[in-house]
Structure formats: structure tokens, C-alpha cells
Amino acid sequence: MAVSPRPPSRRARRRQSGVSLMELLIGISIGLLVVVAAIGSLVYTRTSTIAVGDSSRLQQDASNAFRTLGHHIRQSGARRIVNPTVGDTNVAFNDAYLGFGTNSNTSAPLVLQGTEGADNAPDTLQVSYDTDPVLQSMDCLGAPTLVANNISSTFSVVGNELRCLGSGSVTPFALLQGVEDFQVLYGFRIADDSFQYRTAAAINVMVPAPWEQVETVQVCLRLVGEMSNNPGADMTGCNGENVVNDGRIRRVFFRVFKVRNQGI
């Protein structure tokens, strides 16, 4: 005789029952909150990564620009040693080097000069030094000079590009993009032997203009990044002016270079 199975008790049926609608809604809500938090964290991390990458790129761009500028500024006025005349035991420098013209103070070649931009516009810097046919001296664009005995480089900013016109080309080319400002100050000693920095305009109005006395050159670059949603604040530019934040990362970099060959 078959025996029918014993029906489950009320307690067993309670243990096998599913979740209630309220518990299901609470679980879904918690899961959605976790997903939203994860997405927010991902967006913040991505934004931070882009900002750090943009800032690092500006640092690298500034280093590259200063490397080029520093090389040519330090070389300003350098002249190669040539064989002295027969019987002369003194060191002789190349007299064929003419620079940018004759300095009225010393009748020596003008090796460094600048032009100040109007109303805080970017400046222009011009430097020159003698060529070395053995070492094949190059201008700021890496080209040999087209002018004998003279490597010259003119730095300026056009359309947010730091450009250089070298003596090996008749056309300026961009060295760096994202450059909003390029300001140059020139350091020299005055009558009481104090050291001062002056703009190109301040030097040019002095009679005679003491370009041959310039010992150091201070360069300021203001660079702007590509990111457009940076939550930063306003900043101060090269000349102390206020630069309104428009969502892009900006950095201001200063560097001072020693002019090694003035007075040679």
C-alpha cells in the first residue's frame, strides 16, 4: 500500500518563500547607487588623468622651448678663434662676424636685441653668434646659416605659436604651439654697479642703448593646454596681469640665461 508524502509544514513553506516587493526595490536602489558612484568615480578619475597629462605636457613643452632658447642666448656674441697674423702671439677672433649691425657704444657687432610687444603683447628676441664651419653650427631650426660668419635666430609669437626665423631659412617656422605670451627682460649693471632688469623698450630709449652691457636674459612663457573643462581659477600672467580662467589649464614659466660672450 502506497503511503502519501507528508505535506510540508508551515515553517518549511515560510523558509522557501521569495523576497517581498519592498526588499526587491531596496536591493535595486542600492545597486543603482553603487553603479552611479562607480561611474562618477570613473569620470573624475578620467578627468584628473587628462588634467595631469595636460599639465605634464606643458611642463615638457616649456623645457623643450627653454632648451632651444637657452642654447642660442648663451651663445650670443660667441666668435671663433682664428689663426693670428705672422709674428702675433695674441689670441685672434674672427673679425668677419658682424652680428645684427654695429653697436654704437663699442663699435662691436650687435649680438643681442629685442622688441617689446605693445600693450602686453608678446615680445621679440633676436640673437646672433659666429658660425663654425668645422662644427657646422645650426640656427634655431637646426639649419646651417645662409649668411657667412653669422648664425642668427629671431624668436616671436604669432597665432599662439612660438616661432623662429633662422639664418638658414627665409621663412619662420613654429617651435611650439599653445604659447599665449612670450616676455623678455634684460639684466645689466648701471652706473652705481647695481643690477637691474629692463624691458627692450626701456633699453632702446637710453642713449646710447646699452645692449652690449646685457649680462642675463629673463624669459617668461605662458602656455595653455588643450583641456577645456578645468575647474581652476584666474591666474597672474608674465607681466602681473590677470588672466581669466576659461576652463583650460595654463602655466607660467620663468627662466634666466647667462649671456656668456658679451664684450669679446
Backbone torsions as a table, in degrees:
resi	resn	phi	psi	omega
1	MET	NA	126.4	-177.8
2	ALA	-75.0	141.5	179.6
3	VAL	-109.0	124.5	179.8
4	SER	-71.9	144.8	-179.7
5	PRO	-67.7	151.0	-179.1
6	ARG	-73.6	127.8	179.7
7	PRO	-61.8	145.5	-179.4
8	PRO	-63.8	147.1	-179.6
9	SER	-73.2	167.8	178.9
10	ARG	-63.5	-36.4	179.1
11	ARG	-65.7	-39.9	179.2
12	ALA	-65.5	-40.0	178.1
13	ARG	-64.3	-34.7	179.1
14	ARG	-66.5	-37.6	179.7
15	ARG	-68.0	-26.9	-176.6
16	GLN	-91.3	-2.8	-176.9
17	SER	-75.3	153.7	-179.6
18	GLY	-82.3	-176.1	-179.8
19	VAL	-77.3	158.2	178.5
20	SER	-81.2	167.4	178.5
21	LEU	-61.4	-37.7	179.0
22	MET	-64.8	-43.4	178.6
23	GLU	-63.6	-38.5	178.5
24	LEU	-64.0	-43.8	179.4
25	LEU	-64.7	-39.8	178.3
26	ILE	-63.7	-43.0	178.7
27	GLY	-62.2	-43.0	178.7
28	ILE	-64.0	-41.0	-179.6
29	SER	-62.6	-43.7	178.7
30	ILE	-62.9	-42.4	178.5
31	GLY	-62.2	-40.6	178.5
32	LEU	-65.2	-39.2	177.9
33	LEU	-62.2	-40.9	178.2
34	VAL	-63.8	-40.9	179.6
35	VAL	-65.6	-44.2	179.3
36	VAL	-61.6	-43.9	178.8
37	ALA	-62.4	-39.6	179.6
38	ALA	-66.6	-41.0	178.6
39	ILE	-65.4	-42.9	177.5
40	GLY	-60.6	-42.0	178.2
41	SER	-65.2	-38.7	178.7
42	LEU	-65.0	-43.4	179.4
43	VAL	-64.1	-43.9	179.2
44	TYR	-63.0	-42.8	179.6
45	THR	-63.9	-41.8	179.5
46	ARG	-64.7	-43.9	179.1
47	THR	-62.8	-42.9	179.3
48	SER	-63.9	-39.6	179.5
49	THR	-63.8	-42.5	178.8
50	ILE	-64.2	-41.9	-179.4
51	ALA	-64.2	-43.5	178.8
52	VAL	-64.2	-41.5	178.1
53	GLY	-64.0	-40.0	178.8
54	ASP	-64.6	-44.3	179.3
55	SER	-65.5	-40.1	178.3
56	SER	-64.9	-36.6	178.9
57	ARG	-65.5	-38.6	177.7
58	LEU	-63.8	-40.4	176.9
59	GLN	-60.3	-44.5	-179.0
60	GLN	-67.5	-40.6	178.9
61	ASP	-62.7	-41.8	179.2
62	ALA	-63.7	-41.7	178.9
63	SER	-61.5	-42.5	179.5
64	ASN	-65.1	-42.0	-179.9
65	ALA	-65.4	-43.6	-179.5
66	PHE	-67.6	-29.8	177.5
67	ARG	-64.3	-44.0	178.5
68	THR	-68.8	-48.4	-179.9
69	LEU	-60.3	-45.7	-177.3
70	GLY	-62.5	-39.6	-179.7
71	HIS	-59.3	-45.3	-175.2
72	HIS	-80.3	-33.8	177.7
73	ILE	-66.4	-44.9	-179.5
74	ARG	-63.4	-31.5	-178.5
75	GLN	-81.0	-9.3	-174.9
76	SER	-50.8	127.6	176.8
77	GLY	83.7	-1.3	-179.5
78	ALA	-66.7	134.7	177.4
79	ARG	-128.8	141.8	-178.9
80	ARG	-78.9	151.5	177.6
81	ILE	-82.6	134.0	179.3
82	VAL	-116.7	166.6	179.8
83	ASN	-65.0	129.3	179.1
84	PRO	-70.4	163.2	177.8
85	THR	-66.2	160.3	-177.6
86	VAL	-59.0	129.5	179.0
87	GLY	85.9	-7.8	179.8
88	ASP	-96.5	122.3	-178.2
89	THR	-96.8	-1.3	179.7
90	ASN	-78.2	156.5	175.3
91	VAL	-71.6	134.1	-178.9
92	ALA	-118.0	131.3	177.5
93	PHE	-101.4	159.9	-177.4
94	ASN	-65.5	112.1	179.7
95	ASP	-78.7	-10.2	-178.0
96	ALA	-80.1	-12.2	178.0
97	TYR	-72.0	126.2	-173.8
98	LEU	-117.0	-7.9	179.9
99	GLY	61.4	-143.6	178.8
100	PHE	-94.5	6.6	-175.7
101	GLY	139.0	-171.3	-176.3
102	THR	-97.8	129.9	176.0
103	ASN	-76.9	123.1	-175.6
104	SER	-67.2	-19.1	-179.5
105	ASN	-76.0	-40.1	-171.4
106	THR	-123.1	-4.3	-174.3
107	SER	61.2	16.9	177.5
108	ALA	-94.8	164.3	178.6
109	PRO	-60.6	137.8	175.4
110	LEU	-78.2	116.9	-169.2
111	VAL	-107.4	-15.9	-175.9
112	LEU	-152.6	132.7	176.7
113	GLN	-159.5	164.4	-177.8
114	GLY	-144.8	166.8	175.5
115	THR	-129.8	129.1	-178.7
116	GLU	-86.2	134.4	177.3
117	GLY	-71.7	144.0	-179.3
118	ALA	-75.5	139.2	175.4
119	ASP	54.8	50.3	177.9
120	ASN	66.8	15.8	174.5
121	ALA	-70.4	159.9	-179.0
122	PRO	-58.8	146.6	179.4
123	ASP	-84.0	175.0	173.2
124	THR	-125.9	136.9	-179.0
125	LEU	-124.9	133.4	-179.4
126	GLN	-125.7	126.6	-179.9
127	VAL	-131.2	156.3	-176.3
128	SER	-152.1	148.6	172.4
129	TYR	-156.6	167.7	-174.5
130	ASP	-70.8	151.2	175.7
131	THR	-84.9	160.5	173.7
132	ASP	-127.3	104.8	-175.9
133	PRO	-64.1	-23.0	179.4
134	VAL	-78.3	-46.8	-179.6
135	LEU	-82.5	-9.2	-179.4
136	GLN	55.2	65.7	-180.0
137	SER	-57.6	142.5	-177.1
138	MET	-117.4	151.4	175.8
139	ASP	-83.9	-169.4	-175.8
140	CYS	-65.8	-16.7	179.3
141	LEU	-98.4	4.2	-179.9
142	GLY	77.0	22.0	-178.9
143	ALA	-112.0	145.2	174.3
144	PRO	-68.9	152.3	-175.5
145	THR	-70.0	149.2	173.6
146	LEU	-93.0	-6.9	-178.7
147	VAL	-111.7	129.6	-179.1
148	ALA	-65.0	140.3	172.8
149	ASN	63.9	25.0	-177.3
150	ASN	-159.1	113.4	169.2
151	ILE	-99.0	120.2	179.8
152	SER	-128.1	148.8	179.1
153	SER	-143.1	130.9	178.4
154	THR	-117.8	118.7	-176.9
155	PHE	-103.2	134.4	179.1
156	SER	-155.0	169.0	178.0
157	VAL	-118.7	124.7	177.9
158	VAL	-134.8	122.5	177.6
159	GLY	58.6	44.5	-179.9
160	ASN	61.6	26.7	175.2
161	GLU	-123.1	130.1	170.5
162	LEU	-80.8	114.8	-175.3
163	ARG	-113.0	158.9	175.5
164	CYS	-135.6	134.5	170.9
165	LEU	-105.3	109.4	-178.6
166	GLY	-94.7	165.5	179.0
167	SER	-77.8	-3.1	176.0
168	GLY	-97.1	6.8	-178.3
169	SER	-151.5	155.6	176.3
170	VAL	-99.8	0.6	-177.6
171	THR	-125.1	131.1	176.3
172	PRO	-73.9	147.9	178.6
173	PHE	-128.3	153.8	-177.7
174	ALA	-75.1	132.2	172.4
175	LEU	-95.0	-31.4	-173.9
176	LEU	-157.4	137.7	176.7
177	GLN	-101.1	164.3	179.6
178	GLY	77.5	25.8	179.8
179	VAL	-100.8	113.2	-179.6
180	GLU	-90.4	-27.9	-177.6
181	ASP	-149.5	149.3	-179.6
182	PHE	-144.9	102.4	-176.7
183	GLN	-116.7	139.1	-175.1
184	VAL	-128.8	132.4	173.0
185	LEU	-121.1	149.6	-174.7
186	TYR	-120.4	126.3	-178.3
187	GLY	-100.0	131.2	178.2
188	PHE	-154.2	164.6	-179.5
189	ARG	-94.3	140.0	178.6
190	ILE	-103.3	-170.1	-169.6
191	ALA	-57.5	-39.3	-178.7
192	ASP	-86.5	15.0	177.0
193	ASP	68.2	14.9	173.6
194	SER	-81.9	151.9	-175.9
195	PHE	-102.3	129.2	-177.9
196	GLN	-134.5	153.7	172.5
197	TYR	-107.5	131.5	-179.8
198	ARG	-129.0	155.1	173.9
199	THR	-78.0	167.1	177.4
200	ALA	-62.1	-38.0	179.8
201	ALA	-64.2	-40.3	179.7
202	ALA	-66.6	-35.1	178.3
203	ILE	-72.2	-40.1	-175.8
204	ASN	-66.8	-25.0	-179.9
205	VAL	-84.4	-10.7	176.7
206	MET	-76.3	144.6	-177.5
207	VAL	-121.6	116.1	-9.5
208	PRO	-78.9	157.6	-179.1
209	ALA	-63.8	121.3	-172.1
210	PRO	-84.8	51.4	-179.3
211	TRP	-64.3	-28.3	-179.4
212	GLU	-73.1	-10.7	179.4
213	GLN	-93.7	-5.0	-177.9
214	VAL	-65.6	124.0	-178.5
215	GLU	-105.3	-31.1	-179.9
216	THR	-137.4	156.5	177.5
217	VAL	-128.2	122.8	176.9
218	GLN	-100.7	124.2	-178.2
219	VAL	-114.0	134.1	174.3
220	CYS	-120.5	130.1	175.7
221	LEU	-119.2	132.2	171.2
222	ARG	-111.3	115.2	-176.5
223	LEU	-108.8	150.0	179.4
224	VAL	-125.1	140.4	-178.5
225	GLY	-87.7	-176.9	-177.6
226	GLU	-95.3	-24.0	-178.2
227	MET	-65.5	136.7	-172.4
228	SER	-113.7	6.2	-179.2
229	ASN	-128.0	38.4	178.1
230	ASN	-76.8	125.1	-178.0
231	PRO	-84.1	43.3	-177.2
232	GLY	-84.5	-166.7	-178.6
233	ALA	-124.0	177.1	175.4
234	ASP	-61.5	158.3	-178.9
235	MET	-138.3	171.9	179.2
236	THR	-102.8	132.3	-178.0
237	GLY	-85.3	-169.1	-175.3
238	CYS	-62.7	-35.2	-178.5
239	ASN	-100.8	17.8	-179.5
240	GLY	82.2	6.1	-179.8
241	GLU	-78.5	154.4	178.2
242	ASN	-82.2	130.4	178.2
243	VAL	-112.4	114.0	-175.6
244	VAL	-71.7	134.9	178.7
245	ASN	-72.2	128.1	177.1
246	ASP	-118.9	18.0	178.6
247	GLY	97.1	-6.2	179.0
248	ARG	-104.0	146.3	179.8
249	ILE	-73.5	134.5	176.5
250	ARG	-129.3	146.0	176.6
251	ARG	-137.2	142.3	176.6
252	VAL	-112.9	127.0	-176.4
253	PHE	-122.4	134.5	176.5
254	PHE	-117.2	145.4	174.7
255	ARG	-151.1	138.9	178.9
256	VAL	-113.3	132.2	-178.9
257	PHE	-120.3	138.4	178.5
258	LYS	-86.6	129.5	174.0
259	VAL	-85.3	111.6	-168.4
260	ARG	-85.2	-20.2	-166.5
261	ASN	-118.2	14.2	177.6
262	GLN	-64.0	137.4	176.7
263	GLY	90.5	-2.4	178.5
264	ILE	-71.2	NA	NA
